[in-house]
Amino acid sequence: IGGLEPGHLTVLAGQTSMGKTAYALNMTNNWIMNDKKILFVSLEMTDKEITDRLIVMNSQVPGRDFLKLTLNEIQIKNINVAYNTLTDKADNLDISYKRGLTVEDIKARCRKKYSSKKYDAVIVDYLQNIRLPTNHRSTNKQVGQQTLQLRELAGELEVPIILLSQLNRGVEGKPKLKHLRDSGEIEENADEVWFVWRPEYTKDIEKQSN
């Protein structure tokens, strides 16, 4: 695809539990390990939760063992190494966490942080958690306006913005643009739309339901 272009808005979409946040964190981890500067705007996970997931990712310790603290000596050593590595790369990652932000709040935070540090990419997690303004416009129009403003922000800062988004419920099979949740304007305003789709995960869910 030629890489993420400065000024582009890329929508990373998937159903709940499909792994879009994990994919975004994997991208983040690869970037910061290669000394890229990343701003992660989270409207869901705290900075501690994000850091913990990066530690788990780099230590290759199962998340359930990390959370339950049921760790053997080798796992503890791997976690310490991962923690120290992330500490060494701490200047490459800024996490902005707060729930209930409007798109204007997000733009203000990005501008303020970008003024002191030039980022190589900005990740916003996620679209449906951005608070809509209290007016009488339809949800479709409001969500479409949010994506348009974030695309304009990407152009203003000359940085790629990756915006996570959920899909409509009940999507069967490979996701398509029409499955983007809340608005048909999302794909119109985005420069690229990526879908996270794991057919084997869907099959496992179907087996459990049966």
C-alpha positions in Angstrom: 0.0 0.0 0.0 3.0 2.3 0.0 3.0 3.0 3.7 1.1 5.5 5.8 1.3 8.9 4.1 1.6 12.1 6.1 -1.7 14.0 6.0 -3.7 10.8 5.4 -6.6 9.5 7.6 -6.6 5.7 7.8 -9.6 4.0 9.3 -8.8 0.7 11.0 -12.1 -1.2 11.4 -13.2 -4.5 12.9 -15.9 -6.1 15.0 -15.7 -6.2 18.8 -12.9 -8.6 20.0 -11.6 -9.0 16.4 -8.2 -7.5 17.4 -8.1 -4.0 16.0 -6.7 -2.4 19.2 -4.1 -5.2 19.4 -3.1 -4.5 15.8 -2.8 -0.8 16.5 -0.7 -1.5 19.6 1.5 -3.9 17.6 2.1 -1.1 15.0 2.8 1.3 17.9 5.3 -1.1 19.4 7.1 -1.6 16.2 7.3 2.2 15.6 8.6 3.1 19.0 11.2 0.3 18.9 12.5 1.9 15.7 12.6 5.3 17.3 9.5 6.8 15.7 7.4 9.3 17.8 3.8 8.1 18.4 0.9 9.8 20.0 -1.8 7.3 21.2 -5.1 9.1 22.0 -7.2 6.6 24.0 -10.8 7.1 24.8 -11.1 3.7 26.4 -7.9 2.2 27.9 -5.9 4.0 30.5 -2.2 4.7 30.0 -1.4 1.8 32.5 -3.6 -0.6 30.5 -1.8 0.3 27.3 1.6 0.1 28.9 0.7 -3.3 30.4 -0.3 -4.6 27.0 2.9 -3.5 25.5 4.9 -5.2 28.2 3.0 -8.4 27.6 3.6 -8.1 23.9 7.3 -7.6 24.3 7.7 -10.3 27.0 5.6 -12.8 25.1 4.1 -13.8 28.5 0.4 -14.8 28.2 -1.8 -11.9 29.3 -3.8 -14.1 31.7 -0.6 -15.0 33.6 0.4 -11.4 33.7 -2.9 -10.2 35.0 -3.2 -13.0 37.6 0.5 -12.7 38.6 0.9 -16.4 38.2 4.4 -16.1 36.8 7.4 -18.4 36.9 11.0 -17.1 37.1 11.6 -17.1 33.4 8.4 -15.1 32.8 9.4 -12.6 35.5 12.7 -12.1 33.9 11.1 -11.6 30.4 8.7 -9.0 31.9 11.6 -7.1 33.6 13.5 -7.0 30.3 10.4 -5.8 28.4 9.7 -3.2 31.1 13.3 -1.9 30.9 13.2 -1.8 27.1 10.0 0.2 27.1 11.4 2.5 29.7 14.4 3.2 27.4 11.9 4.0 24.6 9.5 6.0 26.8 10.3 9.3 25.0 8.9 7.8 21.7 5.4 7.2 23.0 2.9 9.7 24.5 -0.5 8.4 25.7 -3.4 10.8 26.0 -6.2 9.2 28.0 -9.6 10.6 28.8 -13.1 9.3 28.2 -15.9 11.4 26.8 -13.7 13.7 24.6 -15.3 15.5 21.6 -13.5 15.7 18.3 -12.6 19.3 19.2 -11.0 18.1 22.4 -9.0 15.6 20.5 -7.8 18.2 18.0 -6.8 20.6 20.8 -4.8 17.8 22.6 -3.0 16.8 19.4 -2.1 20.4 18.5 -0.8 21.1 21.9 1.3 18.0 22.1 2.5 18.3 18.5 3.7 21.8 19.1 6.3 20.4 21.5 7.1 17.1 19.8 6.8 16.2 16.1 5.1 12.9 15.8 5.4 10.3 13.1 1.9 9.0 13.6 -1.2 9.6 15.7 -3.6 6.8 16.7 -7.1 7.5 18.0 -8.9 4.6 19.8 -11.8 4.8 18.8 -14.3 6.6 16.7 -17.5 5.4 18.4 -16.2 6.6 21.8 -15.8 10.2 20.6 -18.6 12.2 22.2 -21.1 13.7 19.8 -22.2 17.3 20.1 -25.6 18.0 21.6 -27.4 19.2 18.5 -30.2 17.9 16.4 -28.1 16.6 13.5 -28.4 13.0 12.6 -25.8 10.6 14.0 -24.6 9.7 10.5 -23.9 13.4 9.7 -22.2 14.0 13.0 -19.9 10.9 12.7 -19.1 11.9 9.1 -18.2 15.4 10.3 -15.9 13.9 13.0 -13.9 11.8 10.4 -13.7 14.8 8.1 -12.3 17.0 10.9 -9.7 14.3 11.8 -8.7 14.1 8.2 -8.2 17.8 8.1 -6.2 17.6 11.3 -3.9 15.0 9.6 -3.3 17.5 6.8 -2.8 20.4 9.2 -0.1 18.5 11.2 1.2 16.6 8.2 1.1 13.4 10.0 -0.8 10.1 9.4 -3.7 9.6 11.7 -5.0 6.0 12.3 -8.6 6.0 13.5 -10.0 2.8 14.9 -13.7 2.1 14.2 -16.2 -0.6 15.0 -18.4 -2.3 12.5 -22.2 -2.8 12.6 -23.3 -5.8 14.6 -24.3 -9.0 12.8 -21.6 -8.7 10.0 -21.3 -12.1 8.4 -18.2 -13.1 6.4 -15.6 -10.7 5.1 -16.3 -7.1 6.1 -17.0 -4.4 3.5 -17.2 -0.7 3.5 -21.0 -0.8 4.0 -20.4 -2.4 7.4 -18.8 0.6 8.9 -20.8 1.6 11.9 -22.9 4.8 12.2 -22.1 6.5 8.9 -21.7 6.0 5.2 -19.5 9.1 5.2 -16.6 7.4 7.0 -15.2 5.8 3.8 -15.8 9.0 1.9 -13.6 11.0 4.3 -10.9 8.4 4.9 -7.9 8.0 2.6 -7.7 4.3 3.4 -9.9 1.8 5.2 -8.3 -1.3 6.7 -10.3 -4.2 8.0 -9.2 -6.6 10.7 -10.8 -9.9 9.9 -10.0 -13.3 11.4 -12.1 -16.1 9.8 -10.9 -18.7 12.3 -12.1 -16.5 15.2 -15.6 -16.2 13.7 -15.7 -20.0 13.3 -14.7 -20.5 16.9 -17.6 -18.2 18.0 -20.0 -20.1 15.9 -19.0 -23.4 17.4 -19.4 -22.0 20.9 -22.9 -20.7 20.1 -23.9 -24.1 18.8 
